[in-house]
Amino acid sequence: MDNQRLILFIVFSFSLLLLWESWQSRHAPTPAPTPAAQSAAVPGAAPTPSQALNAPAAPAPAVAAFARGVRAVAETDVLRATIDANGGDLRMLQLLPYRETDDKKQIFELFEDDESGRPYIAQSGLIGKDMPTHRSVYQLNAGTYRLTNGAARLEVPLVWDDAATGVRVEKTYIFKRGSYEIDVRTRVINRGTQPVDLTPYYQFTRHGQPPRGESIFIHSYTGPAFYTDAKKFQKVPFKSIEEGKADFEKNASDGWASMVQHHFVAAWLPQGAVKREFYVRALGEGQYTNGVILAEGTLAPGQEKTFTVPLYAGPQIQETLEATAPGLDLSRDYGWLKPLAFPIFWALEKLEGIVGNWGWAIIILTIAIKLLMYPLSAASYKSMAKMKKLTPRLQQLKEAYGDDRAKLHQAMAEMYKTEKINPLGGCLPILIQIPVFIALYWVLLAAVEMRGAPWVGWITDLTAPDPWFILPIVMGITSILQVKLNPQPMDPMQAKIMMIMPVAFTVMFVFFPAGLVLYWVVNNILSIAQQWAINRQVEGGGTAAAKKA
C-alpha cells in the first residue's frame, strides 16, 4: 500500500469510526431500567439518608411532574434565567452571547423545562423530615429582575417557612456581571425546639438526547461527569446508568458534579473540604439526574447557618474553566491526544489574538504545522514521486508475469533494490503526522471560542457546516488532484477505490464544521504544491541523469 493510500485509509477509517460512534450514541436501543432505577424514580421524592452520607433515591420526577408555579426572570449582560417557585428550580437559562446551532436567530438555551420531552434543569433542596426539597413551594416575587447599569450583582430571593417546625429557609440566586457563575446561597434558621440536620443536595435533571443541532457526523460526549482530586475527571454515560454499571467515586471531601454537552457545561461547585457524596439515577422516560449531597452538620434550636454553592452554567472557554474550579477545564473534551491538543489550541488562540479572526488563525496554524512537518512529508513525497516514475515498468512486470504473484513480487523487489527505492520509506513520516491531524480535529471540535465566529463571506460560523458547500467541494477537488499526483495502483479496482474515496470524503465533510474543512483544504493545497515541486525535482533529476548517460 503506497503512502497516499495509507493516509487516506487511516483518515477515512477514523472518520467512519466517528460516524459509527455517533450513530451508536443516537440510535442504540435504550436498556430497560434496572429494578433499582425503577424503584428510585418516585415522583416528588426527596433523597433519603444512607449509612454513608444520606445517599439520594432519585429526587427528580418525570417531565409531566414538573409543576409550574410563580416565576421570576433574572437578566444580566450574559444570562437570562427563569426561576420557578416550585422547588426554587432554575428552569430556563439562556446564554445571551450564543445562538442555537440550527437557528441562528434564536438565543442558545442551556436549561429548559418545556413539554418537548427535552427537560434540563438545575435543582437543589435539603434532605430530612419537614425540610424543603425541590418539590416544595417557595415564596417568590414574580417579575423581571435586571442588572442595572453600574451594578456588579443581582439577587433573586426565595423563602420557605414552616410554622409547625419553626424552620425557615432562604434561598437566594446571586448573578454577577459578565459571569456565567451563579451563587446559590442558602440560609437556614432554626426557630423551633428540635435540632435540624443540614444535608443539602444539588442536582441536574436532564434528558438523554444529544443537544439540538448536533450533526450525526460529530461525536461529542453528552452526559454526567464528576471530578475529585483522587480520581480526576470521570464521565458517567447515560447507558451505564441505565444498566446499573455507573462507575465513579461516590464519596470525597472535594470535587464537583456536572452535566456536559458539546461546547457547554453546567457544574455544581461545592467549596471547601465539606464531606460530599455524588450520585446518579435513571428516572425513566429517557431522563436522568446526577448531583452531590453535602454534610453541613446539625443546626441547634435558635441557631442559623448560611452556605453557598456556586453553579457554573456556560461555555467551555478554556481560560474561564481553568479560573473557575480545579479540573473544570477537563470537561472540554480533547480526546485521547490531550497533551498534543493543548499546545495546538494555545498556538491557535495566540494567532487569533494577533490576526483577530479564527479562520485566518486556522490557515496560519496549518501553514506552520506544514512547515514544521516539511522534512518528514518531503521524504514521503520523494518516495511517492520515485514510485510514480516506476509505474510504467511495474505495469510491464505485471503483464510479463501475469498471475504468478510470487515471481512478480520478487521482480518488483529487485527493481526497488536496483533503483534504491524503499516502497515503505514514506510511511513513517505520514504516520507521525496522523496524531497531529487527530489532535487538531479535536481542538477545532471542542473550541467553543469559534462558535458563531465568522471567517469570510459566506462562512459566518466556523463550528457549523458550510451553508453553500463550497469548502467541501474544494476539498474534494484538491483530494482528487492529490490522487492524480500519486503513483496509480496497478490493480484497476484499487485505482477506482482511490478515486471514489475523495468523493466519499466530500460527502462526509459536508456535515463537518467549516473550521475543520478549512484546515483540510489548506493542508491539501499545501500538499499539492509540495508534491508537485518534488515530482518535478525527481523527474528533472532523472532526465538530467539520462542525458549525461
C-alpha positions in Angstrom: 0.0 0.0 0.0 1.6 3.3 -1.1 1.7 6.3 1.2 -1.3 8.2 -0.2 -3.5 5.2 0.2 -2.2 4.7 3.7 -3.1 8.2 4.9 -6.4 8.2 3.1 -7.2 4.8 4.6 -6.3 5.9 8.1 -8.2 9.2 8.0 -11.2 7.6 6.2 -11.3 4.9 8.9 -11.1 7.5 11.6 -14.0 9.4 10.1 -16.0 6.2 9.8 -15.3 5.4 13.4 -16.6 8.8 14.5 -19.7 8.3 12.4 -20.3 4.9 13.9 -19.8 6.1 17.5 -22.2 9.0 16.9 -24.8 6.7 15.3 -24.5 4.3 18.2 -25.0 7.0 20.8 -28.1 8.2 19.0 -29.8 5.0 17.8 -28.7 2.3 20.2 -31.7 0.8 21.9 -32.2 2.1 25.5 -31.8 -0.8 28.0 -34.7 -1.5 30.3 -34.3 0.3 33.6 -32.9 -1.8 36.4 -35.1 -2.6 39.4 -33.0 -0.2 41.4 -33.6 2.6 38.9 -37.3 1.8 38.7 -37.8 1.8 42.5 -35.8 5.1 42.7 -38.0 7.0 40.3 -40.6 8.2 42.7 -42.1 11.5 41.5 -41.7 14.1 44.2 -39.5 12.1 46.4 -36.5 13.7 48.0 -33.2 12.0 48.7 -33.3 9.6 51.7 -30.5 9.1 54.2 -28.0 6.3 53.8 -25.3 5.0 56.2 -22.6 6.7 54.3 -23.9 10.3 53.7 -27.6 10.4 53.1 -27.4 9.0 49.6 -30.3 10.1 47.4 -33.1 7.9 46.0 -33.7 9.7 42.7 -35.1 13.0 43.7 -36.2 14.1 40.2 -39.5 13.4 38.7 -40.6 12.8 35.1 -41.2 15.8 32.9 -45.0 15.5 33.4 -44.5 16.1 37.2 -42.6 19.4 36.8 -45.2 21.7 38.4 -45.2 25.2 37.1 -45.6 28.0 39.6 -44.8 31.6 40.2 -41.8 32.6 38.1 -39.1 35.3 38.2 -36.7 36.2 35.3 -33.2 37.4 36.1 -31.3 39.2 33.3 -27.6 40.1 33.2 -25.4 41.1 30.4 -24.7 37.4 29.6 -27.6 35.4 31.1 -31.4 35.3 31.2 -32.6 32.9 33.9 -36.1 31.7 34.8 -36.6 30.6 38.4 -39.7 28.8 39.5 -41.3 28.9 43.0 -41.8 25.2 42.8 -38.6 23.8 44.4 -36.8 27.1 43.7 -35.6 25.4 40.5 -33.6 27.1 37.8 -35.9 26.1 35.0 -34.6 28.0 32.0 -31.2 29.5 31.2 -30.4 31.4 28.0 -26.7 32.3 27.2 -27.2 35.7 25.5 -23.9 35.8 23.6 -24.6 32.5 21.9 -27.1 31.3 19.2 -28.6 27.9 18.5 -26.7 25.8 16.0 -29.8 25.1 13.8 -31.4 28.5 14.1 -29.0 31.5 14.3 -31.9 33.9 15.2 -32.6 32.0 18.4 -30.6 32.6 21.6 -29.0 29.5 22.9 -30.9 27.8 25.7 -28.9 25.6 28.1 -31.6 24.8 30.6 -35.3 24.4 29.6 -38.4 22.7 31.0 -40.8 22.8 28.1 -43.0 19.9 27.2 -41.0 18.8 24.2 -39.5 15.9 26.1 -36.1 17.6 26.5 -36.0 18.9 30.1 -32.8 20.1 31.5 -33.0 22.0 34.8 -30.9 22.7 37.9 -32.4 21.8 41.3 -31.5 22.0 45.0 -33.0 21.1 48.3 -32.5 19.8 51.8 -32.8 16.2 52.9 -34.7 15.3 56.0 -38.2 15.3 57.5 -40.1 18.6 57.2 -37.3 20.2 55.1 -37.8 21.8 51.7 -36.9 19.7 48.7 -37.0 20.6 45.0 -40.7 19.7 45.2 -41.5 22.2 47.9 -43.1 25.6 47.0 -41.2 28.7 47.9 -42.4 32.3 48.2 -41.2 34.2 45.2 -42.0 37.7 44.0 -42.8 37.3 40.3 -41.4 39.6 37.7 -38.2 40.5 35.9 -35.0 41.3 37.8 -32.5 43.2 35.8 -28.8 44.0 36.4 -28.9 47.8 36.3 -26.1 49.9 34.9 -23.2 50.0 37.2 -24.4 47.2 39.4 -22.0 44.3 39.9 -24.5 41.7 41.1 -28.2 40.8 41.1 -30.1 38.8 43.8 -33.3 36.9 43.4 -34.6 35.8 46.9 -36.9 32.9 47.7 -38.3 31.9 51.1 -39.7 28.7 52.6 -41.2 28.9 56.1 -42.7 26.1 58.2 -44.7 27.5 61.1 -45.1 24.0 62.6 -41.4 23.3 63.0 -40.1 26.8 63.2 -37.6 26.2 60.3 -37.1 29.0 57.8 -35.1 28.5 54.6 -34.0 31.5 52.5 -32.6 30.5 49.0 -31.0 33.3 47.0 -29.7 33.2 43.5 -26.8 35.7 43.0 -25.9 36.7 39.5 -22.7 38.6 38.6 -21.9 40.9 35.8 -20.0 39.3 32.9 -20.1 35.9 34.6 -21.7 32.5 33.9 -21.2 31.6 37.6 -24.4 31.8 39.7 -24.1 31.6 43.5 -26.9 29.7 45.2 -26.9 30.9 48.8 -29.0 29.0 51.4 -29.7 30.4 54.9 -31.4 28.1 57.4 -32.9 29.5 60.6 -34.0 27.1 63.3 -36.6 28.8 65.4 -38.0 25.5 66.7 -37.3 23.4 69.7 -35.6 20.5 67.9 -32.1 20.3 66.3 -32.2 20.1 62.5 -29.8 18.1 60.3 -28.4 20.2 57.4 -27.9 17.9 54.4 -28.3 20.0 51.2 -28.2 18.4 47.8 -27.7 20.0 44.4 -28.5 18.2 41.1 -29.3 18.3 37.4 -32.2 16.6 35.8 -31.7 16.1 32.0 -33.0 14.2 29.0 -30.5 11.7 27.5 -30.6 13.1 23.9 -27.8 14.9 22.2 -28.0 18.7 22.1 -30.2 20.3 19.4 -28.5 20.9 16.1 -25.6 18.4 16.7 -24.6 16.7 13.4 -24.7 12.9 13.3 -21.1 13.1 11.9 -19.9 14.9 15.0 -19.5 12.7 18.1 -19.0 14.6 21.4 -19.8 13.4 24.9 -23.2 14.3 26.4 -23.9 13.3 30.0 -23.0 13.4 33.7 -19.4 13.8 34.8 -17.7 14.1 38.2 -14.4 15.4 39.4 -12.5 14.5 42.6 -8.8 15.2 43.4 -8.2 11.4 43.7 -10.0 10.1 40.6 -9.9 13.3 38.5 -12.5 13.7 35.7 -14.9 10.8 35.4 -17.6 10.5 32.7 -20.7 8.5 33.5 -22.6 7.7 30.3 -26.4 7.6 30.3 -26.2 4.0 29.1 -24.1 2.9 32.0 -26.6 4.5 34.4 -29.5 2.6 32.8 -27.6 -0.7 33.0 -26.6 -0.1 36.7 -22.9 0.0 35.7 -22.1 3.6 36.6 -18.5 3.7 37.8 -17.3 6.8 39.6 -16.0 7.9 43.0 -19.1 8.4 45.2 -17.6 9.8 48.4 -15.0 12.5 48.8 -14.2 15.7 50.6 -13.6 17.7 47.4 -14.8 17.8 43.8 -17.9 18.7 41.9 -20.8 17.3 39.8 -21.6 18.3 36.3 -23.6 17.8 33.1 -21.6 18.1 30.0 -22.5 18.6 26.3 -20.8 19.9 23.2 -19.3 23.4 23.9 -21.1 23.8 27.2 -21.1 22.6 30.8 -23.2 23.0 33.9 -21.5 22.2 37.2 -22.3 22.4 40.9 -19.1 23.5 42.6 -19.1 23.0 46.4 -16.4 24.9 48.2 -14.0 23.8 50.9 -13.4 20.4 52.4 -17.0 19.5 53.1 -17.8 15.8 53.1 -19.9 15.1 50.0 -21.5 12.2 48.2 -22.1 12.0 44.4 -24.9 10.2 42.8 -26.7 9.4 39.5 -30.1 7.9 38.8 -32.2 6.8 35.8 -35.7 8.2 36.1 -37.4 6.5 33.2 -38.8 8.1 30.0 -35.2 8.8 28.9 -34.4 11.2 31.8 -31.6 11.2 34.3 -30.4 13.0 37.3 -26.9 13.5 38.9 -25.7 15.6 41.7 -23.9 16.0 45.0 -25.0 15.8 48.7 -23.2 17.8 51.3 -22.9 17.3 55.1 -23.3 20.7 56.7 -23.8 19.3 60.3 -26.6 19.9 62.8 -28.4 23.2 63.5 -29.4 23.6 67.1 -32.6 25.5 68.2 -32.1 29.2 68.0 -29.2 29.0 65.6 -28.8 29.7 61.9 -26.3 28.8 59.2 -25.6 30.0 55.7 -23.8 28.0 53.0 -23.2 28.9 49.3 -22.6 26.6 46.4 -21.7 28.2 43.0 -23.3 26.9 39.8 -21.3 27.4 36.6 -23.5 27.1 33.6 -21.9 28.4 30.4 -19.5 27.8 27.6 -16.4 25.7 27.8 -14.0 28.6 27.4 -10.5 27.3 28.3 -9.3 30.2 30.3 -12.7 30.6 32.2 -12.9 27.0 33.1 -9.3 27.0 34.5 -10.1 30.0 36.7 -13.4 28.8 37.9 -12.7 25.4 39.6 -9.9 22.8 39.8 -10.3 20.3 37.0 -13.3 22.1 35.3 -11.2 22.6 32.2 -11.2 18.8 31.8 -14.9 19.0 30.8 -13.6 20.3 27.5 -13.0 17.1 25.6 -9.8 16.9 23.6 -10.0 13.2 23.1 -7.1 10.9 23.9 -4.5 13.2 22.5 -5.0 16.0 25.1 -1.2 16.5 25.7 -0.8 17.3 22.0 -4.1 19.2 21.7 -3.3 21.7 24.5 -0.3 23.3 22.7 -2.1 23.3 19.4 -5.0 25.3 20.9 -2.6 27.6 22.7 -0.9 28.4 19.4 -4.3 28.8 17.7 -5.5 31.2 20.4 -2.4 33.3 20.2 -2.7 33.6 16.4 -6.3 34.6 16.7 -5.2 37.3 19.2 -2.8 38.7 16.6 -4.9 38.5 13.4 -8.4 38.9 15.0 -10.0 36.1 13.1 -10.3 32.4 13.9 -10.4 31.4 10.2 -7.2 33.1 9.4 -5.7 31.7 12.5 -6.5 28.2 11.3 -4.9 28.9 8.0 -1.7 30.3 9.6 -1.5 27.4 12.0 -2.0 24.9 9.2 0.9 26.5 7.3 3.1 26.5 10.4 2.4 22.8 11.0 3.1 22.1 7.3 6.4 23.9 7.6 7.3 22.0 10.8 6.5 18.7 9.1 8.2 19.6 5.8 11.2 17.4 6.1 9.0 14.4 7.0 6.4 15.0 4.3 9.2 15.7 1.8 10.6 12.2 2.4 7.2 10.7 1.8 6.6 12.7 -1.4 10.0 11.8 -2.8 9.3 8.2 -2.2 5.9 8.5 -4.0 7.5 10.5 -6.9 10.0 7.8 -7.4 7.3 5.2 -7.3 5.3 7.1 -9.8 8.3 7.1 -12.2 8.4 3.3 -11.9 4.7 2.8 -12.6 5.1 2.0 -16.4 7.9 -0.5 -15.6 5.8 -2.1 -12.8 2.9 -2.4 -15.3 5.2 -4.2 -17.7 6.3 -6.6 -14.9 2.7 -7.3 -14.2 1.9 -8.1 -17.8 5.1 -10.3 -18.1 4.4 -12.4 -15.0 0.6 -12.5 -15.2 -1.0 -14.3 -12.3 2.4 -15.5 -10.9 2.4 -13.2 -7.9 5.4 -14.8 -6.3 7.6 -14.0 -9.3 6.0 -10.6 -9.7 6.8 -9.6 -6.1 10.4 -10.9 -6.5 10.9 -8.9 -9.7 9.4 -5.8 -8.0 11.7 -6.2 -5.0 14.8 -6.5 -7.3 13.7 -3.4 -9.2 13.3 -1.4 -5.9 16.7 -2.6 -4.8 18.3 -1.5 -8.1 16.6 1.9 -8.1 17.4 2.3 -4.4 13.7 2.9 -3.5 12.1 1.8 -0.3 8.3 1.4 -1.1 7.5 1.9 2.5 10.0 4.7 3.1 7.4 7.4 3.3 5.0 5.6 5.6 6.7 6.6 8.9 6.6 10.3 8.2 2.9 10.0 7.3 2.1 8.0 10.4 3.8 10.7 12.5 1.5 13.3 11.1 -1.6 11.4 11.8 -1.7 12.2 15.6 -1.3 15.9 14.7 -4.3 15.8 12.4 -6.4 13.9 15.0 -5.4 16.3 17.8 -6.2 19.3 15.6 -9.5 17.7 14.8 -10.5 17.6 18.5 -9.2 21.1 19.1 -11.4 22.5 16.4 -14.3 20.4 17.5 -14.0 21.5 21.2 -13.3 25.2 20.7 -16.4 27.0 21.8 -14.4 30.2 21.2 -15.1 29.6 17.5 -18.9 29.2 17.9 -20.5 31.9 15.9 -17.1 33.1 14.7 -17.0 34.1 11.0 -14.2 33.7 8.5 -15.0 35.4 5.2 -18.2 36.0 3.2 -20.5 33.0 3.4 -18.7 31.4 6.4 -20.4 33.0 9.4 -19.8 30.2 11.9 -16.7 28.1 11.8 -18.3 25.4 14.1 -21.2 24.9 11.7 -21.2 23.2 8.3 -20.5 25.3 5.2 -24.0 26.5 4.1 -23.1 26.7 0.4 -20.9 23.5 0.4 -18.0 25.4 -1.2 -15.3 24.3 1.1 -16.3 20.6 0.9 -16.3 20.8 -2.9 -12.9 22.5 -3.0 -11.6 19.8 -0.6 -13.0 17.1 -2.9 -11.3 18.6 -5.9 -8.0 19.0 -4.2 -8.1 15.5 -2.9 -8.7 14.2 -6.4 -5.7 16.3 -7.6 -3.6 14.6 -4.9 -4.6 11.2 -6.1 -3.6 12.2 -9.6 -0.2 13.3 -8.5 0.5 9.9 -6.8 1.5 6.7 -8.4 -1.5 4.9 -9.7 -2.3 1.4 -8.4 -1.7 -1.4 -10.9 -5.0 -3.0 -9.8 -7.9 -1.3 -11.7 -10.2 -1.9 -8.8 -7.8 -0.2 -6.4 -7.5 2.7 -8.8 -11.3 3.1 -8.8 -11.4 3.0 -5.0 -8.7 5.7 -4.8 -10.9 7.9 -7.0 -14.1 7.1 -5.0 -12.5 7.9 -1.6 -12.2 11.7 -2.3 -15.9 11.7 -3.4 -16.9 9.9 -0.2 -14.8 12.4 1.9 -16.6 15.3 0.2 -20.0 13.9 1.1 -18.9 13.3 4.7 -17.3 16.8 5.1 -20.5 18.5 4.0 -21.7 17.8 7.6 -18.4 18.7 9.3 -17.7 22.2 10.9 -16.4 24.7 8.4 -13.3 25.2 10.5 -12.3 21.6 10.1 -12.9 21.6 6.4 -10.9 24.8 6.1 -7.9 23.2 7.7 -8.2 20.2 5.4 -8.5 22.4 2.3 -5.4 24.4 3.2 -3.5 21.3 4.0 -4.4 19.8 0.7 -3.4 22.8 -1.3 0.0 23.0 0.5 0.5 19.2 0.0 -0.3 19.5 -3.7 2.2 22.4 -4.1 4.9 20.4 -2.2 4.2 17.2 -4.0 4.2 18.9 -7.5 7.5 20.6 -6.8 9.1 17.3 -5.6 7.7 15.4 -8.6 9.3 17.9 -10.9 12.6 17.7 -9.0 12.7 13.9 -9.2 11.6 13.8 -12.8 14.2 16.5 -13.6 16.9 14.6 -11.9 16.1 11.5 -13.8 16.1 13.4 -17.1 19.5 15.0 -16.4 21.0 11.7 -15.5 19.7 10.2 -18.7 21.2 13.0 -20.8 24.6 12.5 -19.1 24.5 8.8 -19.8 
